[in-house]
Amino acid sequence: LWVRAGARLVLSAVPSELREELTACAAVCGVPPGELALLNYLYELKAKCCSFVVGLTGEQQRPLHARTLDWPGCTVLCECTVRLRFLRGGRLLYESLTWPGYLGVLTACAPGRFSLSVNFRDVERAQLPWELSGEGALHTVVSEVLRRGVAMLGALSGRCRSVGFAVRQLLEQDPTLRFEGALEQLSRIPLVAPVYFTLCGTEPGEGAILVRGPSPLSSFPPLEDEAWRLRRLGDPA
C-alpha cells in the first residue's frame, strides 16, 4: 500500500512532456506506470559507474571519452543494455547507452557536438532542515533516508529534476548546443542528487569534469572558492 502510494507521488514528479511516454512504456512492459516511475528514479537512490576524458597526442589531438556501466549486484542491467538513437525529423539528435523503460539519459553522444556521461557521487546530499542527533550505524542510515526523502520532495515540488531527465532535456531542447554551452547549462540545473558530469567536445582541449551537488553553482565560470567543482583538460592536478 505504501509502495503504491509512493509510486503515484513519484509518477507526478515525472516531467509532463515525458509522462505520456512513460505510461506507454509501462503498458508495453506490463507494469503499473507508478512502479516504472520509481525505477526511473533508481539513479537518485544508488548507482556506481566511472568515466574519464583524456586528450590524445600526435595527429589525432581530439579528446577521448570513455565510461563503464558497472552497478554492483545488477547483472540484469548488463544483459538488457541497449544502444538507442534519438531522431527528430529523420535527423539524428544523439545516441544513448541505456535500458528499456528508462526515460532519462546517463550516457550520450551528440555527433559533431559533444558526449556526456553521468556518474554517481555519494556525498553532498540534500541538507536536513533540522539537526538529527545521535551516532552509529542506525543514525547514519536514518539520516541518509531522510536526506534522500528531502531531495525527492524537491522533485515532487518541481524545484529540482531527476539527473537523467535533466540531461535528456539538455540534449533535446537545442540541437545546436555544443561543448561550452552544455557545460554552462549543466552547472545551473537544480538536481535531486549529487553527480559527476564528464563532458567531451570535438576540438582539442574540450574535455571537463563538472562536480555537482543538488544546488546549482552560484556562477559560471565558478568563483575561486568553487574552482574544485570544475576541471578541464590541461588543468594542473
N, C-alpha and C positions, 0 to 999 in steps of 0.2 A: 504493500500500500504506500509506504513512504517512498519507495523507489519510483513508483508510478507518478506520485505527486511531484517528486523532484524532477522526473523526466519531462513532465508537462511544463514546469518552470524553465528548464534548460531549453526546451523547444522554443519558448517565447523569446529567448535571448538570441536565437539564430537570426542573422540579418534578414529582413523581409525579402530581399532580392534572391536569397538562397533557400527560403523556406519551401517554396513550391518544388524546387529541385530535390531537397531532402525528402519531402513527402513521397515523391515519385520513386526515389531510390529505395525508401523503406518498403514501398509496395512491391518492388521487384525482389527485394531481399526477404520479404515475408516477415518483417519485424515492425513493431509499432514505431511511428515517427519519433516519439519522445526518447525511446531507447537508442535509436540511431543518433539522435542529437547528443545524448550522453557520451556515446563513443566518439563523436566528433570533438568533444572537449577532453578526450583522454590525454592529449599532449599537456594540457594545463595541470593534470594530476601527476603524471610521471612519464618521462621519456629520457632516453640516453642515445646520443649519437656523437659523431665528431666530424669536423670539416677543416680544410686548410686551403689557402691560396698562396701560390708562390710565383715569382717572376722567372720566366725561362731566360736562359742566356744563349748567345750565338745568334744565328739568323732569325730564329723564331723567338723574339723577345716579348711575346704576348704573355699575359698571366695565365696560370693554370689553376683550375678549381677542382677539388675532389672532396668527397664525403662518404661516410659509412651510414648504414641503417642497421644498427646493432642493439635493438632493445633486448635486454636480457629476459629470458623466460617467455619470449613471444615468437617462437619459431613459426607459428601460423602466419605471422606477417611476412616472413621470408617466402613462404610458399604462395602467397597471393599478391606479392608486389607487382605492380603494373606500370607501364610507361604510357602516359596519356598525352595526346596532342589536342590543344585547345585552339579552335579555329573561330574566326569571325569573318563572315562574308567570303568564305573559302580561303582566307589568308591565315597563316599560322601566327598565333599570338605568342605562345610559349609551350614548352613541354614540361611535364612533371612526372617524377617518380612518386607513386602514391599507392593507396589501397582502395579497392572497390568500396563505395559507401562513404569514404572520407571526402568532404566537400572543400576542405581547406587545402592550402599548398604549403609544404615544408621544404620542398626541393624543386627548383625550377630553372629552366634555361630559356631565355628570350633571344633567339638567334639574331646576331648582329647588334645586340644591345647590352645585355648583362646576364649573369647567372646569380642565383641566390640560394642559400641554404640556411635552415634554422636549426639551432642546437639548444638543448635543454640547459638551464642554468639553475642549480639548486641553492641559490642564495637570493637575498633581497626580496623576499616575499612581501606581500602587502602587509602594512603595519596594522596592528590591532588598535582600536580606538580606546582600549583600556590596558592596564598592566596586569598580566596574569602571573600571580605569584606562585612559587613552587620550583621544584627541581626534579631531576631524574628522568627516566625513560618515558613514564606516563605523561609527565608535564610536557615533554618535548613533542610527543605525538598529539596531545590535545591542542597545544599551541599551533602546530602545523595545520591540523584540520581546521581550526578556527581561521587562520590566516588565509587558507585556500577558500574557505567559505566567504570571507570578506571580499576576496578577489572575484569570486563568481557573482556576488551581489553587484559588483561593478559592471559585469557583463549583462546581468539581468536588467539593470537600470539604464543601460546604454552608454555609461560613462567610459567603458573601455571594451576592447574587442578580443575575441579569440585570436591567437597569433596566426593560425592558419588562414582564417577568414580575412584578416588584415592584409596578409601577403597576397592572397588571391585578388582582393580589391585593388591593390597596388599594381598588379600585373595587367589587370583588365581595364582600368579606368582611363589609362593614357598609353596607347600603343607606341607613342614616340618617346616615352620615358627612357632615359639612358642612365649610366652608372651614377653620376653625381646627383641627379635628381632623385633616383631611388634611395641613395644613401641619406639624403636630407629628409625625405618623407618618412623613412623608417625610424629616424631619430625623434620624430614628433608624434607618432601614432600612440595613443594611450592603450596599453596592453594589459591583459589579465595576468600573464606570467612573465618572469624574467627570462631573457634569451640571449644567445649569441647569434647575430646576423653575420654571415660571411658572404661578401659580395665580390664579384669578379667582372670586370669590364672587358672590352675588346682591344684596348690600347695599352702600351707599356706603362706600368705603374698603377693601372686601375685595378687595385685589389685592396680590400679593407675588411676588418672585423669590428663590428659595432656591438658594444656590450650594453645591453638594455635592461633596466628594471621595469617594474609596472608603470612608473611615471615617465613622461617624455623628458628628454634633455631640455634644459632651460634655454639653450641657444644652440645654433649651428652656424659655423663650427663651434665645438664645445668651448666653454670657458677654460682658463688654465687649470683650475682645480678639478675639472671634469675630463682632462685630457686622456686619462686612463681608459675612458669609455670608447675611444676610437683609435685604432691602429691601422695605418696604411702600409702598403708595400714600400719598403725603403726607410721606414721609421726606425730609429735606434731601439734596441731591445730594452 
